[in-house]
């Protein structure tokens, strides 16, 4: 496992280009299974989760090529329907391939997915929904076997939680089903809109984009397309958090300000000056951060759970006491132990983190998950002196060229193998 060494305490200055969205590219790669022919995906982030998704496609017998942030996928003749436990455990998004494989081939044999540990992350909603679409689901020795020999059939599905992954899985499966599927209480995250945009260009018929009721009219075939992936709003939140913590002034390029309105509002409340212009965002912070009395993460358009750890890292040396409540996952505070090594005063009470801002010291820390790991990096950027962060492979799952991007902004960061 590699380490990241951060000589923190340097103000940030300059421009950073935000990559394509991790949480969009993964369902889009699953969507390519449905497309008969060669799909070109542009603005594809060069991250290890994309490597895993491409490996999944290869294991399905689908040819892929990745070069210069562009993925070429040829799903003309997908052969296999089986994904091993080893590959499924590499990331949670592997589960969204189930809907596509099942809809295209009438069968999918998968395993329970892995991914970052954020408390229990069941897949019951995915399984129930695919059953409602007509799949027969059995379990054999850790394998989950989905079959629909006569194809899936559209129906009405009420989600008990507006799960992002389950909404995507249903949209994917329903796109090649017979008849109409209505999803009630669907997730409204922008990455779902991106998936609907992709599928619509490929020939799918979907209504209700951006709302909590999505209707999918099944079609017989989806075609090959050329698609440009939306910007990563959580990577944008990460660089906002970095300059909010370290101080300075940076401009983010290739962002969709509308997607990060809740994030902009929160950092403005903490004292950052933020200006959006077209697809750029300038963030300035030179007087230290003010504490935030109450921020709670909730599904879109509220403040996103994935930006929660980043915000906590920003608030550990703010003036006063802040409260951050995690409203989506049961246990997302594992990174807090690492911030405490830096001297942070954080008390966890159920799903709330109570943060008393104070002066901190550099420390040796580790990553336990993707966004928690990024939070530790953010904290280290704001502390004068050398912090060493191990297990940074978690960060590489979702951040393209993070070391290069931070150094281009004036940080002093390097990797030690
Ligand atoms: C996606 C994102 C992740 C983000 C999360 C919430 C991707 C690749 N990942 O994850 O970064 O943090 O949305 O915005 O897009 N749940 C169940 N049963 C299920 C499915 C989910 O109980 O079958 C629960 C989860 O445990 C969680 C809540 O629903 O408490 C929301 O999870 P969900 O929206 O499904 O998250 P993911 O799609 O896994």
Boltz pocket constraint, residues with backbone or C-beta under 6 A from the ligand:
constraints:
  - pocket:
      binder: B
      contacts: [[A, 22], [A, 23], [A, 24], [A, 26], [A, 92], [A, 93], [A, 120], [A, 121], [A, 122], [A, 123], [A, 124], [A, 125], [A, 126], [A, 127], [A, 161], [A, 162], [A, 163], [A, 164], [A, 165], [A, 166], [A, 187], [A, 191], [A, 305], [A, 306], [A, 328], [A, 329], [A, 330]]
      max_distance: 6.0
